[in-house]
């Protein structure tokens, strides 16, 4: 692979891509750029207070963006068939790491949840990193459902079940729900029988109810979501402060960097509630622009899925669209009080290297599907050698 392709601005092959692939690439970079600007504003006060450096989180995020963009460009320039051939190994690796987080002493806890593994100074969150590979393997399984044996089907369904059980045991109900919905919607798009889909949907709802009934803090979150003002200084505090931030933005917003709620009123404003800071600084108009960007991204993803001739590729596009747009809408729903308070980051906005890697790899997969689905671009799996070129010309000459 040409090393210049590892850096987006030096990738000269972009001009040969199809229209959807180029548009998705630009939307991804715009999304990323806006996210970095908002993270700079949202994280500055807390970084200055904790580390005496207001740029502490922003500089670390830039490092993760650099690493993620390398992965992004590898994905967009690698044949999807090769990526699919490796996806199950990555899925099994991150599944093992998910269960490793549950081992006392190995899993790193935050907010009473063991979701990280510390490898030196680098925190690894396998439940985030597994998302794109869960999409790939789900598309691979359900796209070939009729051609594979029942033993293989059951084996992979069991592995998917273990992924969901491992994540919910951390506990991480929001990520479990997102991953479960993504798998379910990919299966729905693949045309699986409704009796299977209905049974798994009921099972998923029952699992969520069981988790909420066992975990008291999850139950309190649901109750506080229904009426956060009843306990505005307790369980409803996060949501109340988020609503105050969103409401303070009004029509045009307070202006970039002028959010008041980020000044230690709104908790975890650089991750789980970063949209509230965005809404306060850019107002209703800015929020509508962001939602329009998400709508355009989702629409292009749907167009790419409809144009894909390979059923597995089509399901990859649908899965990425559900994952990226679904997670974004869930985050916005939590920040605006439309959904119970959960810990889902906003893709390419929230601070965190694992989320950034998963987001850009997912976007890269969608662009790769767009490249291979475009009639305007023929992407060779292997670069033709000079010897093959001479043979082809000699063959044509003999025919003439």
C-alpha positions in Angstrom: 0.0 0.0 0.0 1.2 3.5 -0.8 2.2 5.2 2.5 0.8 8.5 1.3 -2.7 7.0 1.5 -2.4 6.7 5.3 -2.9 10.5 5.6 -6.2 11.8 4.1 -4.9 15.0 2.6 -2.2 13.1 0.7 -4.5 10.4 -0.7 -4.4 11.1 -4.4 -6.8 8.3 -5.2 -9.8 10.2 -3.9 -10.4 11.9 -7.2 -11.1 8.5 -8.8 -13.8 7.6 -6.2 -17.5 7.5 -6.9 -19.7 10.4 -5.9 -21.2 8.8 -2.7 -17.7 7.8 -1.5 -16.3 11.3 -1.9 -19.3 12.9 -0.2 -19.2 10.5 2.7 -15.5 11.2 3.1 -16.1 14.9 3.2 -19.0 14.6 5.6 -16.8 12.4 7.9 -14.0 14.9 7.9 -16.4 17.8 8.6 -18.1 15.8 11.4 -14.6 15.2 12.9 -13.5 18.8 12.5 -16.6 20.2 14.2 -16.3 17.6 17.0 -12.8 18.6 17.7 -13.8 22.3 18.0 -16.6 21.4 20.4 -14.4 19.2 22.5 -11.8 22.0 22.8 -14.5 24.2 24.2 -16.2 21.6 26.4 -13.0 20.1 27.9 -11.0 23.3 28.6 -12.3 24.2 32.0 -12.2 20.7 33.5 -8.7 20.0 32.0 -7.4 23.3 33.4 -8.8 22.4 36.9 -7.6 18.8 36.9 -4.2 19.1 35.0 -3.4 22.8 35.0 -3.5 22.6 31.3 -6.7 23.5 29.5 -5.5 21.8 26.3 -4.7 18.5 28.1 -7.7 16.5 26.8 -7.7 18.2 23.4 -4.1 17.3 22.7 -4.7 13.7 23.7 -7.7 13.6 21.4 -5.6 14.9 18.5 -3.2 12.0 19.1 -6.1 9.6 19.0 -7.4 11.3 15.8 -4.1 10.8 14.1 -4.0 7.1 15.0 -7.7 6.7 14.0 -7.2 8.4 10.6 -4.4 5.9 9.8 -6.8 3.1 10.5 -9.5 4.9 8.5 -7.4 5.2 5.4 -6.2 1.6 5.6 -9.9 0.6 5.6 -11.0 2.8 2.7 -8.1 1.5 0.6 -8.4 -2.2 1.5 -10.7 -4.6 -0.4 -13.8 -5.3 1.8 -13.5 -9.0 1.2 -10.1 -9.0 3.0 -11.5 -7.0 5.9 -14.4 -9.4 6.2 -12.0 -12.3 6.2 -10.3 -10.9 9.3 -13.3 -9.5 11.2 -14.1 -12.7 13.1 -10.5 -12.7 14.6 -10.9 -9.2 15.9 -14.4 -10.0 17.2 -13.1 -12.9 19.2 -10.2 -10.9 20.5 -12.3 -8.1 21.8 -14.8 -10.6 23.2 -12.0 -12.1 25.3 -11.0 -8.6 26.4 -14.6 -7.8 27.4 -14.6 -10.8 29.8 -11.1 -9.8 31.0 -12.5 -6.5 32.3 -14.7 -8.5 34.6 -11.7 -10.1 36.4 -10.9 -8.2 39.6 -7.6 -6.5 39.4 -7.5 -6.5 35.6 -10.6 -4.5 34.8 -10.4 -0.7 35.4 -13.5 0.7 37.2 -15.1 4.1 36.6 -18.6 5.0 37.9 -19.0 1.5 39.4 -18.5 -0.1 36.0 -15.5 -2.2 34.9 -15.2 -1.3 31.2 -11.5 -0.7 30.7 -8.2 -2.5 30.6 -5.1 -0.4 31.3 -2.2 -1.4 29.0 0.4 0.8 30.4 -0.8 4.4 30.1 -3.3 3.5 27.4 -6.9 2.6 28.5 -8.6 0.0 26.2 -12.4 -0.2 26.1 -13.2 -3.4 24.2 -17.0 -2.7 24.2 -16.3 0.3 22.0 -13.7 -1.3 19.8 -15.8 -4.4 19.1 -18.7 -2.4 17.5 -17.4 -2.2 13.8 -16.4 -5.8 13.9 -19.8 -6.8 15.3 -21.3 -5.1 12.3 -18.9 -6.9 9.9 -19.5 -10.3 11.4 -23.3 -9.8 11.6 -23.4 -8.8 8.0 -21.3 -11.8 7.0 -23.5 -14.2 9.0 -26.9 -12.9 8.0 -25.9 -12.1 4.4 -25.1 -15.8 3.8 -27.8 -17.2 6.2 -29.3 -19.6 3.6 -25.9 -20.9 2.5 -24.4 -21.9 5.8 -25.1 -24.8 8.1 -27.3 -24.6 11.2 -24.2 -25.4 13.4 -22.4 -22.4 12.1 -25.5 -20.2 12.6 -26.0 -21.3 16.2 -22.2 -20.9 17.0 -22.2 -17.3 15.8 -25.5 -16.5 17.4 -24.1 -17.9 20.6 -21.0 -15.7 20.3 -23.2 -12.6 19.7 -25.1 -13.5 22.8 -21.8 -13.8 24.8 -20.8 -10.3 23.5 -24.1 -8.8 24.8 -23.9 -10.7 28.1 -20.3 -9.6 28.7 -21.1 -6.0 28.0 -24.2 -5.9 30.2 -22.2 -7.6 33.0 -19.7 -4.7 33.2 -22.5 -3.2 33.5 -23.1 -1.1 30.4 -26.7 -1.3 29.5 -26.7 1.5 26.9 -23.9 -0.1 24.8 -25.6 -3.5 25.2 -28.8 -2.1 23.8 -27.1 -0.3 20.9 -25.1 -3.5 19.9 -28.3 -5.6 20.3 -30.4 -3.3 18.2 -27.6 -3.1 15.5 -27.4 -6.9 15.2 -31.3 -7.1 15.2 -31.7 -4.5 12.5 -29.0 -6.1 10.3 -30.9 -9.4 10.6 -34.1 -7.6 9.7 -32.5 -6.1 6.6 -31.2 -9.5 5.6 -34.8 -10.8 5.6 -34.7 -13.4 8.4 -38.0 -14.9 9.4 -40.2 -12.8 11.7 -40.6 -15.6 14.2 -36.8 -15.5 14.9 -36.8 -11.7 15.0 -39.8 -11.5 17.3 -38.3 -14.0 19.7 -35.0 -12.2 20.0 -36.7 -8.8 20.4 -38.8 -10.1 23.3 -35.6 -11.7 24.8 -33.7 -8.4 24.5 -36.5 -6.5 26.2 -36.7 -9.1 29.0 -32.9 -8.9 29.5 -33.1 -5.1 29.8 -35.9 -5.3 32.3 -33.9 -7.9 34.3 -30.8 -5.7 34.4 -32.8 -2.7 35.5 -34.6 -4.6 38.2 -31.2 -6.0 39.6 -29.1 -2.8 39.3 -30.5 -0.2 41.6 -28.7 2.8 40.0 -30.2 1.8 36.6 -33.6 1.8 38.1 -33.1 5.2 39.7 -31.9 6.6 36.4 -35.2 5.5 34.7 -37.3 7.0 37.5 -35.3 10.3 37.5 -35.7 10.5 33.7 -39.5 10.5 34.1 -39.3 13.5 36.4 -35.8 14.8 36.9 -37.0 18.0 38.7 -38.3 15.8 41.6 -34.7 15.2 42.7 -32.8 18.0 40.9 -29.8 17.8 43.3 -29.7 14.0 43.4 -30.4 11.4 40.7 -31.9 14.0 38.4 -28.9 16.4 38.6 -27.2 15.4 35.3 -30.4 15.6 33.3 -31.5 18.9 34.9 -28.1 20.6 34.2 -28.2 19.2 30.6 -31.7 20.6 30.1 -30.6 24.0 31.5 -27.7 24.0 29.0 -29.9 23.1 26.0 -32.5 25.7 27.0 -29.9 28.4 27.6 -28.8 28.1 24.0 -32.2 29.4 22.8 -32.2 30.2 19.0 -28.7 31.2 18.1 -26.7 30.1 21.1 -24.5 31.8 23.6 -21.5 31.7 21.3 -18.5 29.5 20.9 -16.7 29.0 24.2 -19.3 30.9 26.2 -21.2 27.9 27.7 -21.9 28.5 31.4 -23.0 25.0 32.3 -19.6 23.5 31.4 -18.1 25.5 34.2 -18.6 22.6 36.7 -22.4 22.6 36.7 -22.8 20.0 34.0 -21.1 16.7 34.8 -19.0 14.8 32.3 -19.6 17.5 29.8 -16.7 16.4 27.5 -18.1 12.9 26.9 -21.7 11.8 27.8 -23.2 15.3 27.7 -21.1 17.1 25.1 -24.2 17.7 22.9 -25.6 19.9 25.7 -22.5 22.1 25.5 -22.9 22.3 21.8 -26.6 23.2 22.0 -25.9 25.9 24.6 -23.1 27.5 22.5 -24.8 27.2 19.0 -28.5 27.1 20.0 -31.4 25.6 18.2 -30.1 26.6 14.8 -26.8 24.9 15.3 -28.5 21.8 16.7 -30.7 21.6 13.6 -27.6 21.9 11.4 -25.9 19.1 13.2 -29.0 16.9 12.9 -29.2 17.8 9.2 -25.6 16.6 8.8 -26.5 13.3 10.5 -29.5 13.0 8.2 -27.4 13.6 5.1 -24.9 11.0 6.3 -27.6 8.5 7.0 -29.3 9.1 3.6 -26.0 8.6 1.8 -25.5 5.4 3.8 -28.9 4.2 2.7 -28.2 5.0 -1.0 -24.9 3.1 -0.8 -26.7 0.1 0.8 -29.3 0.2 -2.0 -26.7 0.4 -4.7 -24.6 -2.5 -3.3 -25.0 -5.7 -5.4 -23.3 -8.0 -2.8 -25.8 -8.7 0.0 -23.0 -8.8 2.6 -21.7 -5.4 1.6 -25.3 -4.1 1.7 -25.7 -5.2 5.3 -22.3 -3.7 6.2 -23.5 -0.3 5.0 -26.8 -0.7 6.8 -25.1 -1.8 10.0 -22.6 1.2 10.0 -25.5 3.6 9.3 -27.5 2.2 12.2 -24.4 2.2 14.5 -23.2 5.8 13.7 -26.6 7.5 13.4 -28.3 5.5 16.0 -25.7 6.2 18.6 -25.7 9.9 17.8 -29.5 10.1 18.1 -29.4 8.2 21.4 -26.8 10.6 22.7 -29.0 13.6 21.7 -32.1 12.0 23.1 -30.4 11.6 26.5 -29.0 15.1 26.5 -32.5 16.5 25.7 -34.4 14.4 28.2 -36.1 12.3 25.6 -34.5 9.1 26.8 -33.2 7.7 30.1 -29.8 8.9 31.1 -27.1 6.6 29.7 -23.4 6.7 29.1 -23.2 6.8 25.3 -20.6 9.1 23.7 -21.4 11.2 20.6 -19.3 9.8 17.7 -16.4 12.0 16.8 -17.4 14.6 19.4 -16.9 13.0 22.8 -13.5 12.7 24.3 -12.0 9.2 24.2 -9.6 7.3 21.9 -11.6 4.1 21.8 -14.7 5.8 20.6 -12.8 7.8 18.0 -11.1 4.6 16.6 -14.5 2.8 16.5 -16.2 5.8 14.8 -13.6 6.4 12.1 -13.2 2.7 11.3 -17.0 2.4 11.0 -17.1 5.5 8.7 -14.2 3.9 6.7 -16.2 0.7 6.2 -19.1 2.7 4.8 -16.9 4.6 2.4 -15.3 1.3 1.3 -18.7 -0.2 0.5 -19.5 3.0 -1.4 -16.2 2.7 -3.4 -16.9 -1.0 -4.3 -20.5 -0.3 -5.1 -19.9 2.7 -7.4 -20.1 2.1 -11.2 -17.9 5.2 -11.7 -14.9 3.5 -10.1 -13.3 0.1 -10.8 -11.2 -0.9 -7.8 -8.7 -3.7 -8.6 -8.0 -6.2 -5.9 -4.4 -6.4 -7.1 -2.3 -3.9 -9.0 -1.5 -5.3 -12.5 2.2 -6.1 -13.0 4.2 -4.9 -16.1 4.6 -8.5 -17.2 0.8 -9.1 -17.2 0.4 -5.9 -19.1 2.8 -7.1 -21.8 1.1 -10.4 -22.1 -2.3 -8.8 -22.4 -1.1 -6.5 -25.2 0.6 -9.5 -27.0 -2.7 -11.5 -26.7 -4.7 -8.6 -28.2 -2.1 -8.2 -31.1 -2.3 -12.0 -31.9 -6.2 -11.8 -32.0 -6.0 -8.9 -34.5 
